[in-house]
Amino acid sequence: MLGTMSQVKNRIITVANQKGGVGKTTTAINLATALAAIGERVLIVDLDPQGNASTGLGIERINRDLSSYDVLMYEAELSEACQKTAVPNLDIVPSTMDLLGLEMEISGDSQRAFRLKKVLNGSDAVQYDYILIDCPPSLNLLTMNAMAAAHSVLVPLQCEFFALEGLSQLLETVGQVRDTLNPDLEIQGIVMTMYDSRNKLAHQVVADVRENLGEKVYHTLIPRNVRVSEAPSYGKPAILYDLACSGSQAYLKLASEVIQRERSHKAA
């Protein structure tokens, strides 16, 4: 195992859920945008082979000459793969489908789960206040790399019937990572997404999750919102596409909660 987390002052947050369609990438790019909007220097590392975070921030596939794959293969420096986005203070390391073959290519490396950690412990990462890692919707080697590199995990959770069932599996994985790869890994928080205030089930799911996880659940609820759904097709985060919509306003509130938790953590 690599040594303890470096003395870099930034915070590395993995955005993860093994279930697809829960608003994971939407949360990653809009939280990153909200943090950047209040003056934080932010980097997104897109580790999902689908590359939705990259697309959602306007990085066309033909413009991804260097990607997170190249960084994890040690074929490019982090600074070489970083691209500026239309959002001031927000950069991204885009992803490509090459990531699909990564697990097989590095299977013989005894340190394969620590490749991203090694990269993010380097000098190129120092300039960022926050690094958000957008994971694929599975608990594979890419997600393990993200969790091994991170200080904490932020979990987007859809307001649906089986939410707690999927969450328990993810929390179990976080516990395993803490035991084997990263003893400092924490749950940054659970954010309830796709919330419909008119739906009784949504109210019940939120109540159940809060009952089980208490203060780990953010107060902010991310609503179902057409404008948020439209934004990626324009290559923009919702906060740039329509700042006034309910979804954008919710992500701004979530960013405030994330920062408050980080400050409380540092003060503790």
C-alpha positions in Angstrom: 0.0 0.0 0.0 1.1 3.5 -0.7 1.8 5.8 2.3 -0.7 8.1 3.9 -2.5 10.8 2.0 -0.1 13.5 0.9 0.1 16.9 2.5 -1.7 18.5 -0.5 -4.3 20.9 1.0 -7.1 20.1 -1.5 -10.0 17.9 -0.9 -10.6 14.9 -3.2 -14.2 13.7 -3.3 -15.4 10.6 -5.2 -18.9 10.8 -6.6 -20.1 7.2 -6.7 -23.1 5.0 -6.9 -23.0 1.5 -8.6 -26.5 2.1 -9.9 -26.9 4.1 -13.1 -29.5 6.8 -13.7 -29.3 8.3 -10.2 -28.0 11.8 -11.2 -24.3 10.9 -10.4 -22.7 12.8 -13.3 -25.2 15.6 -13.1 -24.3 16.0 -9.4 -20.6 15.9 -10.2 -20.6 18.6 -12.8 -23.1 20.9 -11.2 -21.5 20.6 -7.7 -18.1 21.4 -9.4 -19.6 24.3 -11.2 -21.2 25.7 -8.0 -17.9 25.4 -6.1 -16.1 27.1 -9.0 -18.7 29.9 -9.0 -17.8 30.8 -5.5 -14.1 31.1 -6.3 -12.8 27.6 -5.5 -10.3 26.0 -8.0 -11.9 22.7 -9.1 -10.9 19.7 -11.2 -13.2 17.0 -12.4 -11.6 13.6 -13.2 -13.9 11.7 -15.5 -13.4 8.0 -14.8 -16.6 6.8 -16.6 -15.8 5.3 -20.0 -19.2 6.8 -21.2 -17.6 10.2 -20.7 -20.9 12.0 -19.8 -19.2 14.5 -17.5 -16.8 15.4 -20.3 -19.7 15.8 -22.8 -21.8 17.7 -20.2 -19.0 20.2 -19.9 -18.7 20.7 -23.6 -15.6 18.6 -24.3 -16.2 17.0 -27.7 -15.0 13.4 -28.2 -12.7 14.5 -31.1 -11.0 16.9 -28.7 -10.0 14.2 -26.1 -6.5 13.5 -27.4 -5.3 12.9 -23.8 -7.7 11.5 -21.2 -7.9 9.9 -17.8 -6.9 6.6 -19.5 -3.5 8.1 -20.5 -3.0 9.5 -17.0 -3.8 6.2 -15.3 -1.5 4.4 -17.8 1.3 6.9 -16.8 1.5 7.9 -20.5 0.5 11.6 -19.8 0.9 14.0 -16.9 -2.2 15.3 -15.2 -1.5 18.8 -16.4 -1.2 17.6 -20.0 -4.6 15.9 -19.9 -6.5 18.7 -18.1 -8.7 20.9 -20.2 -10.3 24.2 -19.3 -14.1 24.3 -19.5 -16.5 27.2 -20.2 -16.8 27.6 -16.4 -14.1 29.8 -14.9 -12.0 28.0 -12.3 -13.2 24.5 -13.5 -10.9 22.1 -15.4 -11.6 18.5 -16.4 -9.6 15.4 -17.3 -11.9 13.9 -19.9 -12.5 10.2 -20.4 -12.7 8.0 -23.5 -13.9 4.4 -24.1 -10.2 3.4 -23.8 -11.0 3.1 -20.0 -12.9 -0.1 -20.8 -9.7 -2.0 -21.3 -7.7 -0.5 -18.5 -8.5 -3.2 -15.9 -7.1 -5.9 -18.1 -4.0 -3.8 -19.1 -2.9 -3.1 -15.5 -4.1 -6.4 -14.0 -0.4 -7.5 -13.4 0.4 -4.3 -11.4 0.4 -5.0 -7.6 -0.3 -1.3 -7.1 -3.1 -1.1 -9.7 -5.7 0.2 -7.2 -3.4 3.2 -6.3 -2.6 4.6 -9.7 -5.0 7.5 -9.4 -3.8 8.2 -5.9 -0.2 8.4 -7.1 -1.3 10.9 -9.8 -3.4 13.1 -7.5 -0.6 13.1 -4.9 1.7 14.8 -7.5 2.5 18.4 -7.9 0.0 19.0 -10.7 -2.9 18.6 -8.3 -1.7 21.2 -5.8 -3.4 24.1 -7.6 -6.9 22.8 -7.1 -9.0 23.3 -4.0 -11.4 20.5 -4.8 -11.0 17.5 -7.0 -14.2 15.6 -7.9 -14.0 12.1 -9.4 -16.9 11.0 -11.5 -17.0 7.2 -11.3 -18.6 4.6 -13.6 -21.9 3.1 -12.4 -20.2 -0.1 -11.1 -17.9 -1.1 -8.3 -14.9 -2.0 -10.6 -11.2 -1.2 -10.6 -11.8 2.4 -11.7 -14.1 3.0 -8.8 -11.6 1.4 -6.5 -8.9 3.7 -7.8 -11.2 6.7 -7.1 -12.0 5.6 -3.5 -8.3 4.8 -2.8 -7.4 8.3 -3.9 -10.2 10.2 -2.2 -10.7 11.8 1.2 -14.4 11.1 1.0 -17.3 9.7 -1.0 -20.4 11.6 -2.0 -23.3 9.4 -2.9 -26.2 10.6 -5.1 -29.3 8.6 -4.2 -32.4 8.6 -6.3 -35.7 9.0 -4.4 -37.1 5.6 -5.4 -38.2 2.4 -3.7 -35.0 0.4 -3.8 -32.7 3.3 -2.8 -31.7 1.9 0.5 -31.0 -1.5 -0.9 -28.4 -0.2 -3.3 -27.0 2.2 -0.7 -26.2 -0.6 1.7 -24.1 -2.4 -0.9 -22.2 0.8 -1.6 -21.6 1.5 2.1 -20.3 -2.1 2.5 -17.8 -1.4 -0.4 -16.7 1.8 1.3 -16.0 -0.1 4.5 -14.0 -2.7 2.5 -11.9 0.0 0.9 -11.3 1.6 4.3 -10.1 -1.7 5.6 -7.8 -2.6 2.7 -6.9 0.5 0.6 -7.7 3.8 2.3 -8.2 3.9 6.1 -8.9 7.7 5.9 -11.9 7.3 3.5 -15.1 8.9 4.9 -18.7 9.3 3.7 -18.8 13.0 2.7 -22.6 12.7 2.5 -25.7 11.3 0.8 -27.5 13.6 -1.6 -31.1 12.8 -2.5 -31.7 13.3 -6.2 -34.7 13.4 -8.6 -37.0 14.5 -5.7 -40.6 15.1 -6.6 -42.4 16.8 -3.7 -45.8 15.7 -5.1 -44.9 12.1 -4.8 -45.6 10.4 -1.4 -43.1 7.7 -2.1 -40.3 10.3 -2.5 -41.2 11.7 0.9 -41.1 8.2 2.4 -37.8 7.4 0.8 -36.2 10.6 2.1 -37.6 9.9 5.6 -36.3 6.3 5.6 -32.8 7.3 4.4 -32.6 10.1 7.1 -33.8 7.6 9.7 -31.0 5.2 8.8 -28.1 7.6 8.1 -29.0 10.7 10.1 -26.7 13.7 9.6 -24.9 11.9 6.7 -27.8 13.0 4.5 -27.6 16.5 3.1 -30.5 18.8 3.9 -30.6 19.9 0.3 -32.9 17.8 -2.0 -32.2 17.9 -5.7 -35.5 18.1 -7.5 -36.6 16.5 -10.8 -36.1 19.4 -13.2 -36.5 19.6 -17.0 -33.9 22.4 -17.3 -31.3 20.2 -15.5 -32.1 17.3 -17.9 -31.7 19.6 -20.9 -28.4 21.2 -20.0 -26.0 18.3 -21.0 -27.3 18.3 -24.6 -26.0 21.9 -24.8 -22.6 20.9 -23.3 -23.3 23.0 -20.2 -23.9 22.5 -16.5 -27.4 23.4 -15.5 -26.0 26.3 -13.5 -24.7 27.9 -16.7 -27.7 26.8 -18.8 -30.4 28.2 -16.4 -29.1 29.6 -13.1 -32.7 30.5 -12.0 -34.2 27.0 -12.3 -34.9 25.0 -9.1 -32.3 22.4 -9.9 -29.5 24.9 -10.3 -30.5 26.7 -7.1 -30.5 23.3 -5.3 -26.9 22.5 -6.5 -25.7 25.9 -5.2 -27.2 25.1 -1.8 -25.5 21.7 -1.9 -22.2 23.3 -2.6 -22.6 25.4 0.5 -23.4 22.3 2.6 -20.3 20.5 1.2 -18.1 23.5 2.1 -19.6 23.7 5.6 -19.0 20.0 6.2 -15.4 20.4 5.0 -14.8 23.3 7.4 -16.4 21.4 10.3 -14.1 18.5 9.5 -11.0 20.7 9.5 -12.0 22.3 12.7 -12.7 19.0 14.4 
